[in-house]
Amino acid sequence: MAKQAYATSSLVVGYALCSSLLAIINKYAITKFSYPGLLTALQYLTSVVGVWVLGKLGFLYHDPFNFQTAKKFAPAAVVFYLAIFTNTHLLKHANVDTFIVFRSLTPLLVAIADTTFRKQPCPSKLTFTSLVIILGGAVGYVMTDSAFSLTAYSWALAYLITITTEMVYIKHMVTNLGLNTWGFVLYNNLLSLLMAPVFGLLTGEHLSIFRAIESRGQGWFELDAFLAVSLSCVFGLLISFFGFAARKAISATAFTVTGVVNKFLTVAINVMIWDKHASTFGLVCLLFTLAGGVLYQQSVTTKGNSPGQREAAEKQGRGEYDTDELDEENQMLVSSPKVV
C-alpha cells in the first residue's frame, strides 16, 4: 500500500513539474534557438522516436502506422501542426503570461462556436458569468501589457483560431478511427514531422538557418542553445508519459485540480526566475482569468452544456500540453507533448 502511494505521488509530482515548467522551458528554448519551425520539428522527432522505442521495449502500446488511417487523420494533423506552429511563434514574440491568457480564452471561443455554428444550447448563467470573468481578465491584461506588439498578438489570434477549430471540429472527425492514446500521439507527431520541411520552406526559415551556419563557421554550435532545445524535447515527451500515467493513477477530479495548480505554478515560477513576465497589474488580470477558468470548469459539469464546452473545460483544468497538452498536452488526442 505504501509503495503504491509512493508511486502515485511520484507520478503526480512528475506531471506537475512537467506541466508547470514546459511553457517556460519552451520560451527559454525559443529565446536561445530562434528557429521555431526547426525547434518544433525536433520536438516531433523526439516524440515519434520516444513512442516507437518505448513501444519496442514494451512500456506502452501504440497502433501500427498505415497510410489509410494516416489519410483520414491528416486534417487533424494539419490543424494540430498549425496550433503548435502558431504557439511557438507566440512564445517567440511574447512572454509566457501572454500565452496563458490567450490559452485561457479558448472556452469563450468554443462556447461562441458551439452556439453559432453547431447550434448547441446557449451557456448557462454560471457558464456565462465565468466567460465574462475570463474575458474581463484578458482585456485588462491586454490593456496594461507594456510589451504589446502587433506581431505577438497576431500570432496569439492565429493560435486561438486554430486551437478552437481543433476543439470544436477536428476531435469529432477522428474519434471513429479507433486509435488508442499513444496511436494518436504517434500519428499526430509523425504527420506533423513530415509537414515541417514544407512550412520551413514556405516561411523561409531554412534560409535563416543556412545563413547562421555560414556566418558562424566552425563556431555555429552553441552549448546553451543545444541544452535548451534538448530540455524542451525531453520535457515534451515526458509530459505525455506522466500525464497519461497520472490520469490512470488518480481520479478525474484530482487530475483536474492538479492541472489548475500547475497553471498557477507556471505563473509563480515564471515571475521568480526572470524578468520576462507581465507587470503586477497584468499578473492580477492573469490570475483573474485563471479564476474564471476554474469557475468555467465547475459550470460545465452540469447538464445542458455542449460536448465542445466540456472538452474545453477539461483542457483548461489539465493545463494544456497542453494540445497537446496541446497537450495540448494531455488532451484529447494529446495533441502532443508540446503545447502547454
C-alpha positions as CSV (number, residue, x, y, z in Angstrom):
1,M,0.0,0.0,0.0
2,A,2.8,2.4,0.9
3,K,4.7,1.5,-2.2
4,Q,1.6,2.2,-4.4
5,A,1.0,5.6,-2.6
6,Y,4.7,6.5,-3.3
7,A,4.4,5.5,-6.9
8,T,1.2,7.6,-7.3
9,S,2.7,10.6,-5.6
10,S,5.8,10.3,-7.9
11,L,3.6,10.3,-11.0
12,V,1.6,13.3,-9.8
13,V,4.7,15.3,-8.9
14,G,6.3,14.3,-12.2
15,Y,3.3,15.5,-14.1
16,A,3.1,18.7,-12.1
17,L,6.7,19.6,-12.8
18,C,6.5,18.8,-16.5
19,S,3.2,20.7,-17.0
20,S,4.2,23.8,-15.0
21,L,7.7,24.1,-16.5
22,L,7.0,23.2,-20.1
23,A,5.8,26.6,-21.3
24,I,8.8,28.3,-19.5
25,I,11.2,25.8,-21.0
26,N,9.8,26.3,-24.5
27,K,10.1,30.1,-24.0
28,Y,13.7,29.7,-22.9
29,A,14.4,27.3,-25.9
30,I,13.0,29.7,-28.4
31,T,15.0,32.6,-26.8
32,K,18.2,30.7,-27.2
33,F,17.3,29.0,-30.5
34,S,15.3,31.4,-32.6
35,Y,14.1,28.9,-35.3
36,P,10.6,27.9,-34.2
37,G,10.0,25.6,-37.2
38,L,13.1,23.6,-36.6
39,L,12.5,23.5,-32.8
40,T,9.0,22.0,-33.3
41,A,10.4,19.6,-35.9
42,L,13.0,18.3,-33.3
43,Q,10.2,18.0,-30.7
44,Y,8.1,15.9,-33.2
45,L,11.1,13.8,-33.9
46,T,11.8,13.2,-30.2
47,S,8.2,12.2,-29.6
48,V,8.0,9.8,-32.6
49,V,11.3,8.1,-31.7
50,G,10.3,8.0,-28.0
51,V,7.0,6.4,-28.6
52,W,8.5,3.9,-31.0
53,V,11.3,2.9,-28.7
54,L,9.1,2.7,-25.6
55,G,6.7,0.5,-27.7
56,K,9.5,-1.8,-28.7
57,L,10.6,-2.1,-25.1
58,G,7.1,-3.0,-24.0
59,F,6.4,0.1,-21.9
60,L,3.4,1.1,-24.0
61,Y,1.4,0.0,-26.9
62,H,0.6,2.1,-30.0
63,D,-1.4,1.4,-33.1
64,P,0.8,0.5,-36.1
65,F,1.1,3.1,-38.8
66,N,-0.7,2.7,-42.1
67,F,-1.4,5.0,-44.9
68,Q,-5.2,4.6,-45.0
69,T,-5.5,5.7,-41.4
70,A,-3.0,8.5,-42.0
71,K,-5.1,9.9,-44.8
72,K,-8.2,10.1,-42.5
73,F,-6.1,11.6,-39.7
74,A,-4.4,14.2,-42.0
75,P,-6.9,17.1,-41.3
76,A,-6.4,16.7,-37.6
77,A,-2.7,16.6,-38.0
78,V,-2.7,19.8,-40.2
79,V,-4.7,21.7,-37.6
80,F,-2.5,20.4,-34.8
81,Y,0.6,21.4,-36.6
82,L,-0.8,24.9,-37.2
83,A,-1.7,25.1,-33.5
84,I,1.9,24.2,-32.4
85,F,3.3,26.4,-35.1
86,T,1.4,29.5,-34.0
87,N,2.0,28.6,-30.4
88,T,5.8,28.5,-30.8
89,H,5.8,31.8,-32.7
90,L,3.6,33.4,-30.0
91,L,6.2,32.3,-27.4
92,K,8.9,33.8,-29.6
93,H,7.3,37.2,-29.7
94,A,5.5,37.4,-26.3
95,N,6.1,36.2,-22.7
96,V,4.6,33.1,-21.1
97,D,1.9,35.2,-19.3
98,T,0.5,36.4,-22.6
99,F,0.4,32.8,-23.8
100,I,-1.5,31.6,-20.7
101,V,-4.0,34.5,-21.0
102,F,-4.8,33.7,-24.7
103,R,-4.9,30.0,-24.0
104,S,-7.4,30.6,-21.2
105,L,-9.7,32.4,-23.7
106,T,-10.4,29.2,-25.6
107,P,-13.6,28.3,-23.6
108,L,-15.1,31.7,-24.7
109,L,-14.4,31.0,-28.4
110,V,-15.6,27.3,-28.0
111,A,-18.9,28.5,-26.5
112,I,-19.4,31.0,-29.3
113,A,-18.6,28.5,-32.0
114,D,-20.8,25.8,-30.4
115,T,-23.8,28.1,-30.1
116,T,-23.3,29.9,-33.5
117,F,-22.2,27.1,-35.9
118,R,-23.1,23.8,-34.2
119,K,-26.5,25.0,-32.9
120,Q,-25.7,23.9,-29.3
121,P,-27.7,25.3,-26.4
122,C,-26.6,28.7,-25.0
123,P,-24.3,28.6,-22.0
124,S,-26.0,28.6,-18.6
125,K,-25.9,31.7,-16.4
126,L,-22.9,30.3,-14.3
127,T,-21.0,29.4,-17.5
128,F,-21.8,32.9,-19.0
129,T,-20.5,34.5,-15.8
130,S,-17.3,32.6,-15.9
131,L,-16.8,33.5,-19.6
132,V,-17.3,37.2,-18.7
133,I,-14.7,36.9,-15.9
134,I,-12.2,35.3,-18.3
135,L,-12.9,38.0,-20.9
136,G,-12.6,40.8,-18.4
137,G,-9.2,39.4,-17.1
138,A,-7.9,39.0,-20.6
139,V,-9.0,42.6,-21.7
140,G,-7.4,44.0,-18.5
141,Y,-4.2,42.2,-19.3
142,V,-4.0,43.3,-22.9
143,M,-4.7,47.0,-22.0
144,T,-1.8,47.0,-19.5
145,D,0.6,44.9,-21.4
146,S,3.7,47.1,-21.8
147,A,5.2,44.6,-24.2
148,F,2.3,44.8,-26.5
149,S,3.2,44.3,-30.2
150,L,1.1,43.7,-33.3
151,T,3.2,40.8,-34.3
152,A,2.8,39.0,-31.0
153,Y,-0.9,39.5,-30.8
154,S,-1.4,38.5,-34.4
155,W,0.2,35.1,-33.6
156,A,-1.9,34.9,-30.5
157,L,-5.1,35.4,-32.6
158,A,-3.9,32.8,-35.1
159,Y,-3.3,30.4,-32.2
160,L,-6.7,31.0,-30.7
161,I,-8.4,30.3,-34.1
162,T,-6.5,27.0,-34.7
163,I,-6.8,25.7,-31.2
164,T,-10.6,26.5,-31.1
165,T,-11.0,24.8,-34.5
166,E,-9.4,21.7,-33.1
167,M,-11.5,21.6,-30.0
168,V,-14.8,22.2,-31.8
169,Y,-14.5,20.2,-35.0
170,I,-11.3,18.2,-35.5
171,K,-11.7,15.9,-32.5
172,H,-15.1,14.8,-33.8
173,M,-13.6,13.9,-37.2
174,V,-11.1,11.4,-35.8
175,T,-13.0,9.8,-32.9
176,N,-14.1,6.9,-35.2
177,L,-10.6,5.9,-36.2
178,G,-10.2,3.5,-33.3
179,L,-6.7,4.6,-32.4
180,N,-5.5,4.3,-28.8
181,T,-4.0,7.2,-27.0
182,W,-0.3,6.5,-28.0
183,G,-1.5,5.8,-31.5
184,F,-2.9,9.4,-31.6
185,V,0.4,10.7,-30.3
186,L,2.4,8.7,-33.0
187,Y,0.1,9.8,-35.9
188,N,0.0,13.4,-34.7
189,N,3.7,13.8,-34.3
190,L,4.8,11.7,-37.3
191,L,2.5,13.5,-39.8
192,S,3.5,16.9,-38.3
193,L,7.1,16.0,-38.7
194,L,6.5,15.3,-42.4
195,M,4.9,18.7,-42.8
196,A,7.7,20.6,-41.0
197,P,10.0,20.9,-44.1
198,V,7.2,22.3,-46.2
199,F,6.4,25.0,-43.6
200,G,10.2,25.7,-43.3
201,L,10.4,26.4,-47.0
202,L,7.2,28.5,-47.1
203,T,8.3,30.7,-44.2
204,G,11.9,31.0,-45.4
205,E,13.3,29.7,-42.1
206,H,15.7,27.4,-43.9
207,L,17.5,30.4,-45.3
208,S,18.0,31.9,-41.8
209,I,19.4,28.6,-40.6
210,F,21.9,28.3,-43.6
211,R,22.9,31.9,-43.0
212,A,23.5,31.3,-39.3
213,I,25.7,28.3,-40.0
214,E,27.7,30.1,-42.7
215,S,28.2,33.2,-40.6
216,R,29.4,31.3,-37.5
217,G,31.7,28.9,-39.4
218,Q,33.2,26.4,-37.0
219,G,31.6,28.1,-34.1
220,W,27.9,27.6,-35.1
221,F,27.3,25.1,-32.3
222,E,26.2,26.7,-29.1
223,L,26.1,24.6,-26.0
224,D,23.4,26.7,-24.2
225,A,21.1,26.5,-27.3
226,F,21.7,22.8,-27.5
227,L,20.8,22.2,-23.9
228,A,17.7,24.4,-24.1
229,V,16.4,22.5,-27.2
230,S,17.2,19.1,-25.7
231,L,15.4,20.0,-22.5
232,S,12.4,21.2,-24.5
233,C,12.2,18.0,-26.5
234,V,12.7,15.7,-23.5
235,F,10.0,17.5,-21.4
236,G,7.7,17.4,-24.4
237,L,7.8,13.6,-24.3
238,L,7.8,13.3,-20.5
239,I,4.6,15.3,-20.2
240,S,2.8,12.7,-22.3
241,F,4.1,9.8,-20.2
242,F,3.4,11.4,-16.8
243,G,0.1,12.9,-18.0
244,F,-1.3,9.5,-19.1
245,A,0.1,7.7,-16.1
246,A,-1.2,10.2,-13.6
247,R,-4.7,10.1,-15.2
248,K,-4.8,6.4,-14.6
249,A,-3.5,6.6,-11.1
250,I,-5.7,9.3,-9.6
251,S,-9.4,10.4,-10.0
252,A,-10.5,12.8,-12.7
253,T,-11.2,15.4,-10.1
254,A,-7.7,15.1,-8.6
255,F,-6.2,15.3,-12.0
256,T,-8.2,18.5,-12.9
257,V,-7.2,20.1,-9.6
258,T,-3.5,19.2,-10.3
259,G,-3.9,20.9,-13.8
260,V,-5.3,24.1,-12.2
261,V,-2.4,24.2,-9.6
262,N,0.1,23.7,-12.5
263,K,-1.1,26.9,-14.2
264,F,-0.6,28.9,-11.0
265,L,2.8,27.2,-10.5
266,T,3.8,28.2,-14.1
267,V,2.9,31.9,-13.3
268,A,4.8,31.8,-10.0
269,I,7.9,30.2,-11.4
270,N,7.9,32.5,-14.4
271,V,7.9,35.5,-12.1
272,M,10.7,34.2,-9.9
273,I,13.3,33.1,-12.5
274,W,13.5,36.0,-14.9
275,D,12.0,39.4,-15.9
276,K,10.1,38.0,-19.0
277,H,6.7,38.4,-17.3
278,A,3.8,40.8,-17.1
279,S,3.5,43.8,-14.7
280,T,1.9,43.5,-11.3
281,F,-1.5,44.6,-12.6
282,G,-1.1,42.3,-15.6
283,L,-0.4,39.4,-13.3
284,V,-3.6,40.2,-11.3
285,C,-5.6,40.2,-14.5
286,L,-3.9,36.9,-15.4
287,L,-4.9,35.3,-12.1
288,F,-8.4,36.8,-12.6
289,T,-8.6,35.0,-16.0
290,L,-7.4,31.7,-14.4
291,A,-10.0,32.0,-11.7
292,G,-12.7,32.4,-14.4
293,G,-11.3,29.2,-16.0
294,V,-11.7,27.3,-12.7
295,L,-15.3,28.6,-12.4
296,Y,-16.0,27.6,-16.0
297,Q,-14.8,24.0,-15.3
298,Q,-17.3,23.8,-12.5
299,S,-20.2,25.3,-14.5
300,V,-19.9,22.9,-17.5
301,T,-20.2,19.8,-15.3
302,T,-23.9,20.5,-15.1
303,K,-26.4,19.2,-17.7
304,G,-27.2,21.1,-20.9
305,N,-23.7,22.1,-21.8
306,S,-22.2,21.1,-25.2
307,P,-19.5,18.5,-25.6
308,G,-17.2,21.1,-27.0
309,Q,-17.6,23.3,-23.9
310,R,-17.0,20.3,-21.6
311,E,-13.9,19.4,-23.6
312,A,-12.6,23.0,-23.4
313,A,-13.0,22.9,-19.6
314,E,-11.2,19.6,-19.3
315,K,-8.3,21.1,-21.3
316,Q,-8.3,24.2,-19.1
317,G,-8.0,22.1,-16.0
318,R,-5.4,19.8,-17.3
319,G,-3.0,22.5,-18.1
320,E,-2.6,22.3,-21.7
321,Y,0.1,20.4,-23.4
322,D,-1.4,21.1,-23.3
323,T,-2.6,20.2,-27.3
324,D,-1.3,18.7,-26.7
325,E,-1.3,19.5,-23.6
326,L,-1.9,20.8,-26.7
327,D,-1.4,18.9,-24.5
328,E,-2.2,20.3,-26.0
329,E,-1.0,18.4,-23.6
330,N,-2.8,15.5,-22.0
331,Q,-5.6,16.1,-24.3
332,M,-7.9,14.7,-26.4
333,L,-5.6,13.3,-28.9
334,V,-3.0,14.6,-26.7
335,S,-2.4,16.9,-29.2
336,S,1.0,16.4,-28.3
337,P,3.6,16.8,-25.7
338,K,4.3,20.3,-26.6
339,V,1.7,22.8,-26.1
340,V,1.1,23.6,-22.8
